[in-house]
Every structure is written in C-alpha cells, then in structure tokens.
Amino acid sequence: MNTNNYGFFTSVLRTRPHAAARVYGSGDFPKIRGFVRFYGTKYGVLVAADIQGLPVSTGTCDGRVFGFHIHSGSSCTGNASDPFADTLAHYDTANCPHPYHAGDMPPLFGNNGNAFSAFLTNRFNVGEIIGKTVVLHALPDDLKTQPSGGSGAKIACGVIRRV
C-alpha cells in the first residue's frame, strides 16, 4: 500500500458492500441500532461500523469503549442470562489465542451514544463470514484475557448476510 490509498478506501466506502450485518441491542439495550458493512478489496476486507444508541458515560475520563468481535454462531438468539448465547465463541479459523482470532476486531469508541469505525483486515475474507454474527460487548476488550478479552456482556448483535 502507499499514500494514495486514502482515496481508494474512501471510494470503496461509497460503494455497495459485499456483506452487512444489521445490529440491534438486547432487551437491556433496546436503543442500540446500526450496521456493520464488509467490503472485499485487493488489500483485504474493509470493515465499517456505524452504531447509534450506545450507553453513554457521564464522566470526563470514563468514555465508553465496547468490545467488537465476529462470533462463530449464526443466530442472535439466546436465553435469559445471555440474550445472544447462540453467537457462540469468537470466530477463530486457526485455533489462535485471543486477540489473534480471525474475528477479533478493534474496539468501538462511544461518542455521545454513537460510534463509527473503519479498518482493514486480512484475517478473513467476506465469503468466510457470511452467516456468522457481529457482537458488541459492554466493556472494552483488554486484548489479553482468554478466551475473549474480558469484554463483558453481549449487548448488541447482528447476523452477517451477503448484500
């Protein structure tokens, strides 16, 4: 890649994604809504997350940061103690430790209840993640606790579908 790629990636974000997940919050977080879009490029998969209705902090130095992962399950269903239990574990094709799972992604930083993030990854291709789930967690991922980064409860979910 070179310095001219800025224009390449911004132009990709203006096109139709190859896959997307419509994200919604659990019963405890019903205001969470948004989309995660996946664009296959010659450099890897460009992931763009646009989420609204996130919990908001009131302190100056305690802004909300949310763990953000692809999970191996194919459903955003669950039970009373874990509304998204059927998302299963982090998507991990190579039996790697956390944070090297294929589905480990950068955290989302809340901004007055909103978050936007775009990043490039070569950990998976778009075809591999169709039918998997995207999960937002209540806490930031610490990038070390096994197996899931200590990122807390699952507060929002979406199933990745081909567009």
N, C-alpha and C positions, 0 to 999 in steps of 0.2 A: 504494500500500500504506500501511497505517497500523499503529499499535502493537497493534491487535487481531489481527494476522495470525499471531502466535505460536501461538495456539490453532488457527488454520486449518491451519497447516503440520504441527503435531504430530498433528492429527486425520487429515490425509492419510496420514501415515506409518503409521497403524494400519489403513489400507485395503489392498485388493489392488492391487499395482502394475499399470500398463498394459504394461510390458515389464520384463524382467530378464535378467541375464547371470550364469550360474554360472561363477565364476572358479576356475581351478586353476593351479598352478605348473608351470614347466618341469621337465625331468629334474633340473636342478641345484637346484631349489627345490620338491621334491615335497610339502612340508608346507603350502604356501600353498593356502588354500581360502576361499571366501566367495561373496557375492552383491553385485551392483550392481543396484539397483532404480530404475525410472524411472516417475514419476507425472506425467501431464499435468494441469496445473491452469490456472485462468484467468490466473495470473500468469506462467506458463512451465512448464518441466519441473523438478520437484523430483527430484534425484538423491540416492540414499542408498547408500553403500558400507559394507559390513561384511565385513572381511577378517581371517583368522587365519593363523597360521603364517609370518608375515613374518620375514625375517632380523632379528636383534637385535644392537644395538651394546653394547659393554661399557663405554665411556667415559661420563663425566658430560655432556660437551658435544658428543657426536657422535651424537645420536639419529638414527635412520634416517628419512629423508624420501624418498618414492617418487613419481616422475613418474606421472601418471594421465591417460590420454587415450582418446578413441574413435578408432579407426583405420578406414579405408575398406574394408579387406578383410573377407571373410565367413567366414574359416576360421582356426582357431588351430593350423594346421599349419605346417611349415617344413622346415628342414634341419639338418645337424649344427652349423653355425656360428650359426644363428639359428633356434631351435626354433619361433618364431612369425613367420617371414618372410612368410607369406601374409596377415598382418594388414595389410600394405602401409603406406602413409603415414597421417598424421593425417587424420581426416575434415575436409574443407575444401570447402564448397559455393561459396564466393565468391572463391577464389583469393587469400586473405588471407595475410599473413606470420604467422609464429609470434610471439606467443601469441594471435593473433586467429582461428585456425582454429575452425570450429564445434566440433570435437572436443577442443579444449584445455580441460582442467578443472583445478581446484585440486589441489595435491599431497595425497597421503595421508601423515599423520604416524604413524609406528610408535610403539606404546606396549607395550613388552614382547612384541612379536610380533603385536600386534593393531592394527587401525585401524578407525575409524568416522568417516564424514564425511557430512554432508547439506548440500546447497546448491541454489540456484535458478538456472536459466539460461534465457535466451531465444535461445540460439544455434542451437537445433534444436527440432523437435517430436518426439514419440515415434515417429510413423509414419516419419519420415525415417531413424531409426537402426536400425530392425528389420533384422536380418541383418548389421549391422556388428559390429565387435569392440571390446571394452574391454581395454586393456593397462595393466599396471603395469610400471614401469621400475625398475632397480636404483638409480638416482640421482635426486636432486631435479631438477625442471625449472628451468633458470635464467631462463626467460621471455624470452630474447633470442637465443640461438644458433639459426641457421636450418639446417634447416627444422624441427627437432624439440626444441629446448630443451636439447640436450646431456644428455638424461636417461638415457643409457646403455642397457645390455642390457634386452631384454624378459624379465621374469622370471615373469609370470603373464598369463593371457588368459581371456576368455570371450566367447561369441557372444551378442549381444542378441537375445532372442526375445520375441514377443508372449506375454503371460500370459493 
